[in-house]
Amino acid sequence: MANPLQFAYRTQKTIGVFDAAPAYRAVPGFAKPEGNTRCCGYSPCGRFFAYATNEAVVVVDTPSGHVWTTLPVPNVYELGFSPRGTYLSTWERPSKDENGDANKNLKVWRTVEDLAPGAQKQPVGQWVQKSQSGWNLQYSDDEKYCARMVTNEIQFYRSEDLSTVWSKLRVEGVTDFALAPGKNQNVAVFVPERKGQPAAVKVYNVPLFNSPVSQKTFFKGDKVQLKWNGLGTALIVLAQTDVDKSNKSYYGETTMYLLTANGAFDARITLDKEGPIHDVAWSPNSTEFGVVYGYMPSKTTIFNHRGIANHTFPIAPRNTIIFSPTGRFALIAGFGNLAGQIDVYDLDKGYRKICTIESGNPSVCAWSPDSKYIMTATTSPRLRVDNGVKLWHVSGALMYNEDMVELYNVMWRPAPPSSFPANEDPLTPVPSAHPSAAEYLSKAKAPAKAVGVYRPPGARGTSTPLHFKREDEGGAAHTVSNGTSNIGANGFGRPRNQVPGAEPAQRTVPGAIAADGENLSKTALKNKKKRNRKKEGGAGGDANASDGHLAPPSDGSAGNAQNRRDRSRTRNNNGDGQQQQKGNNADNNRKPSTEPSAPAAAASTPAETASPAQTQAPTNPNAKKIRSLQKKIRAIEDLEMRLAGGEKLEDTQIKKIQTKAAVLKELEALEREAVAA
């Protein structure tokens, strides 16, 4: 019978090893260490478990919990096993000896070693390693060789002889590398952009480093994640920039590329939703991968090994995808600043959704090696309250819960899927839950009924307009654009004078008379008629006083034309007080008076009362230019309104606004010439 599932955890005061389903008990032979413990971890094969105290590193046999060996190395901050657990690497903080030379703080130890009685273990390899990121050696799956990165170089060692460099890969400016798993002995290296040259990812065959067998160059790549599939035949490159030059994201731009180890295929993966790439993961079958991408709510798509989309899941606020070890299930979750919902899908049954788990605020989420359980945990220092571990069945039922104080880390013991029965259905039957699950559910607060958002009385009882809905609820897709008219000053939403769901209103100038009376209130329309009648009466009285005859226009067209010309001049001069004053002075100068020059003024009155249609008739050579200048004035006033609303304008648009006074002056001059004619 296979060993039960097992997980280990580290808290502020101790480290524990726990048997999960079906036993749910602490491993009997494991003695919990007390005091300060900085790190712990399982070997990839699951045979060993190690933890570091202030005095030494202790290696434990996982089935029994008994101490296997102790390494005499104090103050270890990081530790890691080779794939088969033969070697254990430790990293200490950089320090100097009495002579001022740097101590060798990266050490490699053999976990299985025959020693004489009373003899103390010695490291089989040691180096100076200043950086904590990427500190550990990378091993091939068979542990025949390992590699570490130094400046402009990847050094390879045979695992049995770490004192001698076996081979070197010289790459100028290399900042990251990844050994391929499986039987393919390949290594991928990354060189970021420098001196105008594009970034590059190159794949070499170990130890034939004369030329790369596959490579991909691209811009917008300051750092990358190199993700090999399980067989080591294909590589996903997730590239990211430190700064997003389009100002659409605080975290830089992300792009994704796919290339094969033999150089037969490479391409950029094109995504159909704008926004960042949140997560990408290979399926254990090595023939497909999942990507979570786009502005929230995001999209999740499964691609094949050629980068062609196979299936797209429903849009939802998610940022994580994890495949089960068997490859049958996939969980798509929203962690971090999202609500912690986990959707579980059965990929072998037509991507059927099995359940949705409300996991709270987990910072750790992992499948069990048999693909039957999902572990979630809330850990410190991200959250120092509600720390603990929960185990969920793949069907969505809570199986186990344990609250802890300042939980720092928790992990499953690795085990190959082949160590579990292949004919069992993970979904049925659902096993019995531990009593702690029922106790937790009984104390858990029932979800409060959603109160909902405030609705004004006129909108109550109606459906929510699409403009207010999220994309996954049927609303419009979120887009980000710069400098477009449908985007507000802050890059989102619409301008302030546009109401979602309403017809777009025509932009008007404050204080100007409307083009027609359709949108005026009754009082405003009544006052407007009074002003028109007063203007018509004043014009007629002045004409009668000047020539002594009653000679009104036979059809009233002259009076109406005067009104239309007054309205046009008001619109053109609005927003510029000085130009408006000039226009008023010009009108006053043209009015008839009792001075000796009255006959001349009276003679010009019929010309002033002529309609624009007459003054801008086809026989008038300036009519076309006047219309063009009026069009420019309207465009300038529109730009002034956009600027007053907080919209950022282009330099050419600002310059156009500054030409308003000159355009008005030219327009008035042409109108005077037309009137005089």
C-alpha angles and dihedrals in degrees: 000000000000119000114264120259112278137192135181130212138190124209134175094275108024151006123238137193114205134188109224127196127031099008102038095193140115115270102265099220097048117102110208112231118230127215133029114352116177105188145356139179149166126246113250090247091053095234098112138038122195135188134181127228129180090269108036149343115261122205116203131197102236102211094054102022092228123139110264100185142334125228116211097225118119131203097024114174100179135027135176140174131225116247095269096035095247095123133039122199123203130191126201129186113276113264141162132237128229092280093053094252120136115259119234099252100171110077134173122208134187112239094196109049137141110233132180115250110281094011119134124228117255128199116257092210137012137177142168108265115177101175120071093201111084090004100143130083119252115228133198114243092255092047092233093131141005135198141208132187125240130168109314091341146082112213121205125204134184107242094233092052113040094161094074129057107236098191140348133217109202112205119163112231097003112167103171141019140177131200115224117244123225125039096315108102098211135135128201121208130190128212116185127219114290135169093355094308118126123249117261140203114198130185120209132186113238118270097000101088101159094105135356118259091210135011143169128197124198144153126239094054119127094147137002145196112226111207119183120194118241094266095047093236100114135034131206116207114200105192125193136182124217093228130033104222091195090061093231097120139030091215103055131253123303128207131174132215133185125205135166124234094239094052095243095121139023130158145150112254108237114212123202098216125068117237143061128322106246101185143349129190138174121235114238088245088068092221101091140028138195129230130194110200147150137055115309124314085047134200127238120204134178114220129191125232090276095055095255116140114247101176139358120208123217115285111261140146097277134137107173136065124184126176120214116247091253092049094233098107135041129192120209112194144171112225135161109037091001128091098266097245116159121202115198119203132189105223094188093057100057095286090295116181111239103184148322117241121206098212101170115220107337123172093186126052125168141156120240114245091252093052092236101104139043121209121208125180137176109217141184143281090029090056122007095189131066091022115170149104128269128187119204129190116235088249089064100258120134110241106175140006132186125174117213138183114245099343109196105179142000131180143170120245105251119243131166115252088236089071090069128069111274098205097060121106109226092206099056137084101021107222124232115273125237115255089247089068093056090046092052093048091050091054096040113107116247111247109266116244110258110254093200131214125300115270123193114239092256092057099045117115093023130106121262113263115247091243090069097046128094118246092251088054094055099274128132119287117264113247132177120211136166123225098358124135096237094058123082127230093271095051096257137081126002136302115285095250092059120083117209110247095017128104110268108263120229111251112250134185116247111250096016123124112252118252090242138004098247095099095040124105120244093257093048091048091050092050091048092055091050091053091050093050091048092052092048092049093047093050092050094047093051091051093050092049092053100050104018094232133109101234110151118168110280095230102021093244094126093057093048091047090053089054092049091049091049091052092049092050090048092054093047095049098042116119094029113083096186093051090046089054091050090052091051091049090050091052091048091051090053094050117104116257139182093249120115089266092064096109091057091048091047090051091056094049097086089052091052093050091052115114123251087244088064098041091046096043118142088262090063108088092204097052095093092047092050091054090049092052091048089052090052091052091053091050092049092050089051090053090049090055092050090049092049089051091060098258116148111238131201121254091251090054092051090051090050091055090052091059093062096100093051092048092050091049092051092047093052091049092053092047091052090051090049092050092047090051 
